[in-house]
Amino acid sequence: MANINIPEIFGCRVFNDATMKERLPKGTYKDLKKTIEEGKALDIAIANVVAHSMKEWAIENGATHFTHWFQPMTGITAEKHDSFISPTPDGKVIMEFSGKELIKGEPDASSFPSGGIRATFEARGYTAWDPSSYAFIKDGSLCIPTAFCSYTGEILDKKTPLLRSMEVVNVQALRILRIFGDTTTKRVETTVGPEQEYFLVDKEVFNKRKDLIYCGRTLFGARPPKGQELDDHYFGTIKPRVSAYMKELDEELWKYGILAKTKHNEVAPAQHELAPIFDTSNIATDHNQLTMAVMKRVAERHGLVCLLHEKPFAGVNGSGKHNNWSMSTNKGKNLLDPSKNPRENTQFLVFLAAVIKAVDEHQDLLRLSVASAGNDHRLGANEAPPAILSMYLGDELTAVLHSIETDQVYENKQDSIMQTNANVLPNFVKDTSDRNRTSPFAFTGNKFEFRMLGSAENIACTNTIINTIVADVLQEFADILEKAEDVKAAAEALVKKTLAEHKRIIFNGDNYSDEWVAEAERRGLLNLRSLPEVMPMYVSPKNVALFGKHGIYTEVELRSRCEILLEKYSKIINIEALTALDMAKKDIVPAVAAYIRDLAETANLIKSVDAEIVTVPETELMKKLANLLSCFLRKIDLLDKAVMGAKEVDGVADKAMYYKEKVLAAMQELRAVADEMESNMSAKLWPYPSYGTMLFSV
């Protein structure tokens, strides 16, 4: 197989900066860069030139259509494709693409979730080009990243608030930098590196599981004899079929300019991870959405299915998306880098204190930013952080902050050398702190790793919220420090005050332990276990005021999002319940009944051969399965009634809570009986591939 020239193929499907510089007139390129870097308005004449060059490049690379690629509240991307063709008087066509078509599109706004903002008869919506995210070619179409809003101006997507939040962080972070004497930095960007976990299962096996097809997760399934308890899959040798998939996936992502860096086996059988190099928040969000789509498409070519659900298999690790968040200047300086002597790095301590205060004050927002029907199955299990927010800072920063809080002298630690005590192995400098993979919001050297996100979710909402809450505190800090005569003394006092008021959020221990749950309650930290519990907090007076103050969301937009997410939760549980009933009635009951008949016929045959036989094993098994089947039929009836009962519940919040407490609970009871029957059934007669087959067949 020929070697891939990675620098040559990297970004070959992207109308990136190098391509623009090569193809656009110098003046046009400079004006476009001003729009991207400084947010200046783009003249339609300039847009026409950009559109023409973009179209010519796209056609040369095999594109025949263009589409505005946007991120509605469905959580996935949307696209409507138009060809470049335009008719000519002689009955032929020419290929055209105008600046107007580049800048604005008009999808049907009433067909996307709007939370009541758009009625069916109010269909008009707009997509608006985001020039800060490069256009790219996918499946023969030029994809133009855009924002999405209604005819009346309300935002209907996930990108617009993210861009707004990035600008708010930029303004407030620059104020802090100016206070500390930095007069040359022009911009501060928030950066994200989202690690993506996923499962791979054989496509033929997948196609035999209705629950995976309709729901993305298994609704039934007895545990296999071997799961993840030996820890032999994590970082283990990658199987050839998976390795081939990962190789093609990397190559495809590199063509889209996505900085795919790391790949490895995760803890659970059939579970894997891909991690990119960080990028600015909006581009990282676009890239992650594209990554998930490419992962699924490449898997198809290898006879596999990529599962992105947070908990596709009960009893083994679920999948998350670790959101590595930081702030950097346009010069490349990381504002969360503590430097060699963090105790003397007052500017860093101010930014760190701002994050601590933001996380503590807005636990509710961070929790709801990761809430989903899928992630509710994962949070709190032993592979994920609990539903309780806390921060890990590590030994060194904790000691630094303690010295500030107690007015004690901090002795800067010298580099510690790891002694390997083997002549052939090198000694090396140890990190100043350990890692804590149980922490929801952990400092990891020069960034915070927010580990609570679900693997299937769009990262835009989470990063919008992180940006907004940190910017809000930075604004508060800047208001104080700008009036100070002695900035260093005022900053130290501010950090000290912040720690005294918000140190409850800092926890460096085991977040999985029962003791921490009790300790968190004593500290007054929130423990919101499910979406129906947390989502109404979106529209609390505190949060409405916060987002309104910074121009991120209006109250109407917040209420629409709250309603959309509550409705989506109910719809997902309803689909799962109907799928479980379909599987139970049409497949599981007939299979178990047939096995019972087989056992009865075998028992009767044995007795007819030898009437003196008193105990026939088949009879005992038949009785056990008959009792389980009777119980299963009762559980089916209970789930049926629970689903029907949901129709009588009014209000999106009450309905979502009903689905959690009644429907989901009835599903779990039904599953428990089904899984026990599977454990006592002939594998040949059970209607679905087993957990063992799904997890170990690739």
C-alpha positions in Angstrom: 0.0 0.0 0.0 1.3 3.4 -1.0 2.4 5.8 1.8 0.1 8.8 2.4 1.6 12.2 2.2 -0.2 13.8 5.1 1.0 17.4 4.6 -0.2 17.1 1.0 -3.6 15.8 1.7 -4.2 17.8 4.9 -7.1 20.3 4.3 -7.4 19.4 0.6 -11.2 19.5 0.9 -11.2 22.8 2.7 -11.3 26.4 1.3 -8.8 27.3 4.0 -6.5 30.3 4.5 -3.8 29.0 2.2 -6.3 28.4 -0.6 -7.9 31.8 -0.2 -4.6 33.5 -0.2 -3.7 31.7 -3.4 -7.0 32.3 -5.2 -8.3 35.6 -4.0 -7.1 39.0 -5.2 -4.9 40.5 -2.5 -7.4 43.3 -1.6 -10.2 40.8 -1.3 -8.2 38.5 0.8 -7.2 41.3 3.2 -10.9 42.4 3.5 -12.0 38.9 4.2 -9.3 38.5 6.9 -10.5 41.6 8.6 -14.0 40.2 8.7 -12.7 36.9 10.2 -10.3 38.4 12.7 -12.0 41.7 13.6 -15.6 41.0 12.9 -15.9 43.8 10.3 -18.9 43.8 7.9 -18.2 42.2 4.5 -19.3 44.2 1.4 -21.4 42.4 -1.1 -18.9 43.2 -3.9 -16.2 41.4 -1.9 -18.6 38.5 -1.2 -19.2 38.1 -4.9 -15.5 37.8 -5.5 -15.1 35.3 -2.7 -18.1 33.3 -3.9 -16.8 33.1 -7.5 -13.4 31.8 -6.3 -15.0 29.4 -3.9 -17.2 28.0 -6.6 -14.4 27.6 -9.1 -12.3 25.8 -6.5 -15.3 23.6 -5.5 -16.0 22.6 -9.2 -12.3 21.8 -9.8 -12.6 19.4 -6.8 -15.7 17.6 -8.1 -18.5 19.6 -6.4 -21.8 20.2 -8.3 -23.9 21.7 -5.5 -23.6 24.0 -2.6 -25.3 24.0 0.8 -25.5 26.1 3.9 -24.3 23.7 6.6 -25.8 24.6 10.0 -26.5 23.3 13.5 -30.2 23.5 14.5 -31.6 22.5 17.8 -31.8 18.8 16.7 -28.2 18.4 17.9 -27.0 17.3 14.5 -26.2 19.3 11.4 -28.6 20.2 8.6 -28.1 20.9 4.9 -30.2 21.8 1.8 -28.3 21.3 -1.5 -28.6 23.6 -4.5 -26.7 23.0 -7.7 -24.5 25.6 -9.3 -26.4 25.4 -12.6 -28.2 28.4 -14.1 -30.1 28.2 -17.4 -29.0 30.1 -20.5 -31.2 31.2 -23.4 -29.9 28.5 -25.7 -31.2 25.7 -23.5 -27.9 25.0 -21.8 -26.6 25.9 -18.4 -23.7 27.7 -16.8 -22.2 27.3 -13.3 -22.9 30.3 -11.1 -22.7 31.1 -7.4 -23.2 34.6 -6.1 -22.2 36.5 -3.0 -25.8 36.7 -2.0 -26.1 32.9 -2.1 -22.9 32.7 -0.1 -24.0 35.1 2.6 -27.7 34.1 3.1 -29.9 31.0 2.7 -33.6 30.4 3.5 -34.4 27.0 5.1 -37.8 26.2 6.4 -37.6 27.4 10.1 -40.9 25.8 11.1 -39.6 22.3 10.4 -36.9 22.5 13.0 -37.3 22.5 16.8 -38.1 26.0 17.8 -39.8 25.7 21.2 -42.8 27.6 20.0 -40.9 30.5 18.3 -42.1 29.3 14.9 -45.5 27.9 14.0 -46.1 25.7 11.0 -47.5 28.6 9.0 -44.5 30.8 9.9 -41.9 29.0 7.9 -39.3 31.5 6.9 -35.8 31.3 8.5 -32.4 32.4 7.5 -28.9 30.9 7.4 -26.0 33.4 7.6 -22.4 32.6 6.5 -19.8 32.3 9.3 -16.6 33.3 7.5 -14.5 32.4 10.6 -15.1 28.7 9.8 -13.8 27.4 6.5 -16.1 26.0 3.8 -15.4 22.4 2.7 -16.4 19.8 0.2 -18.4 16.8 1.3 -20.2 14.3 -1.0 -20.0 16.5 -4.0 -21.3 19.6 -2.3 -19.6 22.8 -1.2 -20.6 23.1 2.5 -20.7 26.6 3.9 -20.8 26.8 7.7 -23.6 29.1 8.8 -25.7 30.4 11.7 -29.5 29.9 11.7 -32.2 32.3 12.9 -36.0 32.8 12.5 -37.6 35.4 10.3 -38.3 37.4 13.5 -34.6 37.3 14.5 -34.6 34.7 17.3 -31.7 32.3 17.1 -32.6 28.7 16.3 -29.2 27.1 16.3 -26.2 26.2 18.5 -23.5 28.2 16.7 -24.8 31.8 17.1 -24.8 31.8 20.9 -21.3 30.2 20.9 -20.0 32.9 18.7 -21.6 35.6 20.9 -20.1 34.0 24.0 -16.6 33.9 22.4 -16.8 37.6 21.8 -17.9 38.3 25.4 -14.9 36.3 26.7 -12.7 38.3 24.3 -13.9 41.7 25.6 -13.6 40.8 29.3 -10.3 38.9 29.1 -8.7 41.8 27.2 -9.8 44.1 30.1 -7.9 41.9 32.5 -4.8 41.8 30.3 -4.8 45.5 30.0 -5.0 45.8 33.8 -1.8 43.7 34.0 0.0 45.9 31.4 -0.6 43.9 28.2 -1.3 46.5 25.6 -0.4 44.5 22.5 -2.8 41.5 22.6 -5.6 42.1 20.1 -7.8 39.1 20.8 -8.5 36.3 23.3 -10.0 33.1 21.9 -11.4 30.2 23.9 -10.0 26.9 22.6 -11.4 23.4 22.8 -10.1 19.9 22.2 -13.0 17.5 22.4 -11.9 13.8 22.9 -14.5 11.6 21.2 -15.4 8.1 22.6 -17.4 5.6 20.5 -18.2 1.9 20.0 -17.8 -0.2 16.9 -20.1 -3.2 16.3 -20.4 -5.5 13.3 -23.1 -4.2 10.9 -24.7 -7.6 10.4 -25.1 -7.9 14.2 -26.4 -4.3 14.4 -29.1 -5.0 11.8 -30.5 -7.8 14.0 -31.0 -5.5 17.0 -34.2 -3.3 16.7 -33.1 -1.4 19.8 -29.8 -0.3 18.3 -31.5 0.6 15.0 -34.2 2.7 16.5 -32.6 3.9 19.8 -28.9 3.7 19.5 -28.7 1.7 22.7 -29.7 -1.8 23.8 -32.9 -2.1 25.7 -32.4 -5.7 26.5 -29.3 -7.9 27.0 -27.9 -10.2 29.7 -24.3 -9.5 30.7 -21.7 -11.7 29.0 -19.4 -14.0 31.0 -16.6 -11.5 30.3 -16.9 -7.8 30.2 -14.3 -5.1 31.1 -13.3 -6.4 34.5 -9.8 -7.6 33.4 -9.0 -4.1 32.1 -7.4 -5.8 29.1 -9.0 -3.7 26.4 -7.8 -0.3 27.6 -4.9 0.8 25.5 -4.6 -2.8 24.2 -3.5 -3.9 20.8 -5.9 -2.6 18.2 -7.6 -5.4 16.2 -6.8 -5.4 12.5 -10.3 -4.6 11.4 -10.6 -1.7 13.8 -7.1 -0.5 12.9 -8.1 -0.4 9.2 -11.1 1.7 10.2 -9.1 4.1 12.3 -6.5 4.5 9.5 -9.1 5.5 6.9 -10.9 7.7 9.5 -7.7 9.6 10.2 -7.1 10.1 6.5 -10.6 11.4 5.9 -10.5 13.8 8.8 -7.1 15.1 7.8 -8.6 15.9 4.3 -11.1 18.1 6.1 -8.4 19.9 8.0 -9.4 18.2 11.3 -6.4 17.7 13.5 -7.0 14.1 14.5 -4.1 13.2 16.8 -4.7 10.3 19.1 -6.4 6.9 18.8 -6.7 4.0 21.2 -8.9 1.3 22.7 -11.0 2.6 25.6 -11.9 0.6 28.7 -15.0 -1.3 27.5 -14.8 -4.1 24.8 -15.5 -2.6 21.4 -15.0 0.9 22.7 -12.4 3.4 21.3 -11.4 7.0 21.4 -10.2 9.7 19.0 -8.7 12.9 20.2 -7.9 16.0 18.1 -5.5 18.9 18.8 -7.3 21.9 20.2 -8.8 24.7 18.0 -10.9 27.8 18.6 -14.3 26.9 20.1 -16.4 27.5 17.0 -14.1 25.6 14.7 -13.7 22.8 17.2 -17.5 22.5 17.4 -17.8 22.4 13.6 -15.0 19.9 13.3 -16.6 17.7 16.0 -19.9 17.6 14.3 -18.2 16.7 11.0 -16.0 14.1 12.8 -19.1 12.3 14.1 -20.6 12.2 10.6 -17.4 10.9 9.1 -17.0 8.3 11.8 -20.3 6.8 10.9 -19.8 7.0 7.2 -16.3 5.4 7.3 -17.6 2.6 9.6 -20.2 1.6 6.9 -17.4 1.1 4.4 -15.8 -1.4 6.8 -18.9 -3.4 7.5 -19.2 -1.7 10.9 -21.6 0.6 12.7 -20.2 3.4 14.9 -22.3 3.9 18.0 -22.2 7.3 19.6 -24.9 6.8 22.2 -23.7 7.6 25.7 -24.7 4.1 27.1 -25.3 1.6 24.3 -24.6 -1.4 26.6 -25.6 -1.7 30.2 -23.0 -2.9 32.6 -20.0 -1.6 30.7 -18.5 1.8 30.3 -20.5 4.4 28.5 -19.0 7.0 26.1 -18.2 10.6 26.9 -16.7 13.6 25.1 -14.0 15.2 27.3 -14.0 19.0 26.6 -10.5 20.4 27.1 -11.2 24.2 27.5 -8.7 27.0 27.7 -8.1 30.7 26.7 -5.3 31.9 24.4 -4.2 35.2 23.0 -3.7 35.9 19.3 0.0 35.6 20.1 -0.4 32.1 21.2 -0.1 32.7 25.0 -2.2 30.3 27.1 -3.9 32.3 29.8 -4.3 29.2 32.0 -0.6 28.3 31.9 0.5 28.7 35.6 4.2 29.1 34.5 7.1 27.8 36.6 6.1 29.9 39.6 2.3 30.1 39.8 2.4 31.8 43.2 3.9 34.8 41.6 1.9 34.7 38.4 -0.9 37.0 39.6 -2.5 37.3 36.2 -2.9 33.5 36.0 -4.3 33.4 39.5 -7.0 35.9 38.6 -8.1 33.9 35.6 -8.0 30.7 37.7 -10.1 32.3 40.4 -12.6 33.5 37.8 -13.1 29.9 36.6 -13.5 28.6 40.2 -16.1 31.2 41.0 -17.9 30.7 37.7 -18.1 26.9 38.2 -19.3 27.2 41.8 -21.9 29.9 41.1 -23.3 28.1 38.0 -23.3 24.4 38.8 -26.8 24.3 37.5 -25.9 25.6 34.0 -22.9 23.3 33.6 -25.0 20.3 34.7 -27.8 21.2 32.3 -25.3 21.8 29.5 -24.6 18.0 29.5 -28.1 16.7 30.2 -29.7 14.3 27.8 -31.7 11.2 27.8 -28.6 9.2 26.9 -26.1 10.9 29.2 -28.5 10.4 32.2 -27.7 6.6 31.9 -23.9 7.4 32.1 -23.4 10.2 34.7 -22.8 8.8 38.1 -21.8 5.3 36.9 -18.3 4.1 37.6 -16.7 5.2 34.4 -18.0 8.8 34.4 -18.1 11.7 36.8 -21.1 11.9 39.1 -23.9 14.4 38.5 -22.3 16.5 41.1 -20.0 19.4 39.9 -16.6 19.8 41.5 -13.2 20.9 40.4 -9.8 19.2 40.7 -6.8 21.5 40.9 -4.0 19.1 41.9 -1.5 19.3 44.7 0.5 22.3 43.5 -2.3 24.7 42.7 -4.2 23.7 45.8 -1.1 24.5 47.9 -0.6 27.8 46.1 -4.2 28.8 46.8 -4.0 27.6 50.4 -1.0 29.9 50.9 -3.0 32.9 49.5 -6.0 32.0 51.6 -4.0 31.7 54.9 -1.4 34.4 54.1 1.4 31.8 54.4 4.7 31.8 52.4 4.6 29.3 49.5 7.8 27.6 48.7 8.0 26.9 45.0 8.6 23.2 44.4 11.7 22.2 42.6 11.5 19.8 39.7 11.1 16.3 40.9 12.9 13.6 39.0 11.3 10.2 38.4 13.9 7.6 39.2 13.2 4.5 37.1 16.0 2.5 38.8 16.7 0.7 35.6 19.9 1.5 33.7 18.4 1.3 30.3 15.4 3.6 31.2 15.7 7.4 31.3 15.0 9.4 34.4 12.6 12.3 33.7 10.9 15.3 35.3 7.6 14.5 37.0 4.5 16.6 36.6 3.8 18.8 39.6 0.4 17.1 40.1 -1.3 13.8 39.5 -4.4 13.4 37.2 -7.9 12.8 38.6 -10.0 11.1 36.0 -13.0 11.0 38.4 -13.3 14.8 38.5 -15.9 16.4 36.4 -13.9 19.6 35.9 -10.2 19.0 36.3 -7.2 21.2 35.7 -4.7 19.3 33.6 -1.7 21.6 33.3 -2.8 24.5 31.2 -6.5 23.8 30.6 -9.6 22.5 32.2 -11.0 19.1 31.2 -14.8 19.0 31.5 -15.5 15.3 31.5 -19.3 15.2 31.8 -20.3 15.7 28.2 -22.0 12.8 26.4 -20.5 11.3 23.3 -23.4 12.1 21.0 -23.9 15.7 22.0 -23.0 18.9 20.2 -20.3 20.7 22.3 -21.6 24.2 21.4 -24.0 24.5 24.3 -21.5 23.4 26.9 -18.8 25.8 25.6 -21.4 28.7 25.2 -22.1 28.3 28.9 -18.5 27.9 30.0 -17.6 31.0 28.0 -20.5 33.0 29.4 -20.1 32.2 33.1 -16.3 32.8 33.0 -16.8 36.1 31.0 -19.3 37.2 33.6 -16.8 36.8 36.5 -14.0 38.4 34.5 -16.2 41.4 34.0 -16.8 41.6 37.7 -13.1 41.2 38.4 -12.2 43.9 35.8 -14.7 46.3 37.3 -12.9 46.0 40.7 -9.3 45.9 39.5 -9.6 48.8 37.1 -10.2 51.0 40.1 -7.3 49.7 42.1 -4.2 51.8 42.8 -2.1 48.7 43.6 -3.2 46.1 41.1 -1.1 43.3 42.5 -2.4 43.8 46.1 -5.9 44.2 44.9 -5.7 41.1 42.7 -4.3 39.0 45.6 -7.1 40.2 47.9 -9.7 39.4 45.2 -8.3 35.9 44.7 -8.3 35.4 48.5 -11.9 36.5 48.8 -12.9 34.3 45.9 -11.4 31.3 47.5 -13.0 31.9 50.8 -16.4 32.1 49.2 -16.1 29.3 46.6 -13.5 26.8 47.8 -16.4 24.3 48.4 -16.3 23.5 44.7 -12.7 22.2 44.9 -12.3 18.5 45.6 -9.2 16.5 44.7 -10.4 13.1 46.0 -12.4 10.2 44.6 -15.6 11.6 43.0 -17.0 8.1 42.6 -17.1 7.3 46.3 -20.3 7.3 48.4 -18.5 9.5 51.0 -18.1 12.2 48.4 -21.9 12.3 47.7 -22.5 12.8 51.4 -19.7 15.4 51.6 -21.0 17.3 48.6 -24.4 17.5 50.2 -22.8 18.9 53.3 -21.0 21.5 51.2 -24.3 22.5 49.6 -23.4 21.3 46.1 -26.1 20.4 43.7 -26.8 16.7 42.8 -29.1 16.8 39.8 -29.3 13.3 38.5 -31.5 13.7 35.4 -32.5 16.1 32.7 -36.1 16.7 34.0 -34.6 17.8 37.3 -32.2 20.3 35.9 -33.6 21.6 32.7 -36.2 24.0 34.2 -33.3 25.9 35.8 -32.4 27.2 32.3 -35.1 29.8 32.9 -34.4 30.7 36.5 -34.3 34.5 37.1 -30.5 34.2 37.8 -29.8 32.6 34.4 -32.2 34.7 32.4 -30.4 37.8 33.8 -27.0 36.3 33.1 -27.6 35.5 29.4 -29.6 38.7 28.8 -26.8 40.8 30.4 -24.2 39.5 27.9 -26.5 39.3 24.9 -26.2 35.5 24.5 -29.9 34.6 24.7 -33.1 36.5 25.2 -35.6 35.1 27.7 -37.8 33.9 24.7 -34.8 32.0 23.3 -34.0 30.5 26.7 -37.5 29.3 27.2 -37.6 27.8 23.7 -34.4 25.9 24.4 -35.8 24.6 27.7 -39.0 23.4 26.0 -37.1 21.8 23.1 -34.8 19.8 25.3 -37.6 18.7 27.6 -39.8 17.6 24.6 -36.8 15.8 23.1 -36.2 13.9 26.3 -39.9 12.7 26.4 -39.8 11.8 22.7 -36.6 9.7 23.1 -38.0 7.8 26.1 -41.3 7.3 24.3 -39.5 5.8 21.2 -37.5 3.6 23.5 -40.6 2.4 25.3 -42.4 1.6 22.0 -39.3 -0.2 20.7 -39.1 -2.3 23.9 -42.8 -3.2 23.7 -42.4 -4.1 20.0 -39.4 -6.3 20.8 -41.1 -7.9 23.8 -44.4 -8.7 22.1 -43.3 -9.7 18.7 -39.9 -11.4 19.4 -39.2 -12.2 23.0 -42.6 -13.6 24.1 -42.9 -15.9 21.0 -39.3 -17.1 21.4 -39.6 -17.9 25.1 -43.0 -19.6 24.5 -41.6 -21.7 21.7 -38.7 -22.8 24.0 -41.1 -23.7 26.8 -43.1 -25.8 24.3 -39.8 -27.5 23.2 -39.0 -28.2 26.9 -42.5 -29.6 27.5 -42.3 -31.9 24.4 -38.9 -33.1 25.5 -40.1 -33.8 29.1 -43.1 -35.7 27.8 -41.0 -37.7 25.5 -38.6 -38.7 28.4 -41.5 -39.7 30.6 -43.1 -41.8 27.8 -39.9 -43.7 27.4 -39.4 -44.3 31.1 -42.5 -43.6 33.3 -40.5 -44.2 36.5 -38.5 -41.0 36.0 -39.7 -38.6 38.7 -37.6 -35.5 38.1 -37.0 -34.3 34.6 -34.6 -31.3 34.3 -36.6 -29.9 31.4 -39.7 -29.7 33.5 -37.9 -27.6 36.2 -36.5 -25.2 33.6 -39.9 -25.1 31.9 -41.6 -24.1 35.1 -39.0 -21.4 35.8 -39.3 -19.9 32.3 -43.1 -20.1 32.5 -43.1 -18.1 35.7 -40.7 -15.6 34.2 -42.8 -15.3 31.1 -46.0 -14.7 33.1 -44.1 -12.0 35.0 -42.8 -10.6 31.7 -46.4 -10.4 30.3 -47.4 -8.4 33.4 -44.5 -6.0 33.0 -45.5 -5.5 29.3 -48.9 -4.6 30.5 -47.5 -2.1 33.0 -45.3 -0.5 30.4 -48.2 -0.3 28.0 -50.2 1.5 30.6 -47.3 3.8 31.6 -46.9 4.9 27.9 -50.6 5.5 27.6 -50.6 7.5 30.8 -48.1 10.0 29.4 -50.8 11.3 27.1 -52.8 12.5 30.1 -49.9 14.6 31.4 -49.8 18.3 30.5 -46.8 20.6 30.4 -43.4 19.7 28.9 -41.6 19.7 32.3 -44.2 17.5 34.0 -44.3 15.1 31.0 -40.5 14.7 31.0 -40.6 13.9 34.7 -43.4 11.4 34.2 -41.4 9.6 31.5 -38.4 9.5 33.8 -40.3 8.2 36.9 -43.0 6.0 35.3 -42.1 5.0 31.7 -38.3 4.6 32.2 -38.8 2.8 35.5 -41.3 0.4 33.8 -38.8 -0.3 31.0 -36.1 -1.2 33.5 -38.5 -3.6 35.2 -39.3 -5.2 31.9 -35.7 -5.5 31.0 -34.7 -7.2 34.2 -37.1 -10.1 33.5 -36.1 -10.3 29.9 -32.4 -10.5 30.8 -33.1 -13.3 33.2 -35.0 -15.2 30.6 -32.2 -14.8 28.1 -29.8 -16.2 30.7 -31.9 -19.4 30.9 -32.7 -19.7 27.2 -31.2 -21.6 24.3 -28.9 -19.1 22.5 -30.2 -20.4 19.2 -33.8 -19.5 20.1 -33.1 -16.1 21.6 -34.2 -13.6 18.9 -31.2 -11.2 19.2 -27.4 -11.3 19.1 -26.1 -11.5 22.7 -23.9 -8.9 24.4 -21.0 -11.2 24.0 -21.5 -11.3 20.2 -21.9 -7.6 19.9 -18.9 -6.7 22.1 -16.4 -9.3 20.9 -17.3 -10.1 17.3 -15.3 -7.3 15.6 
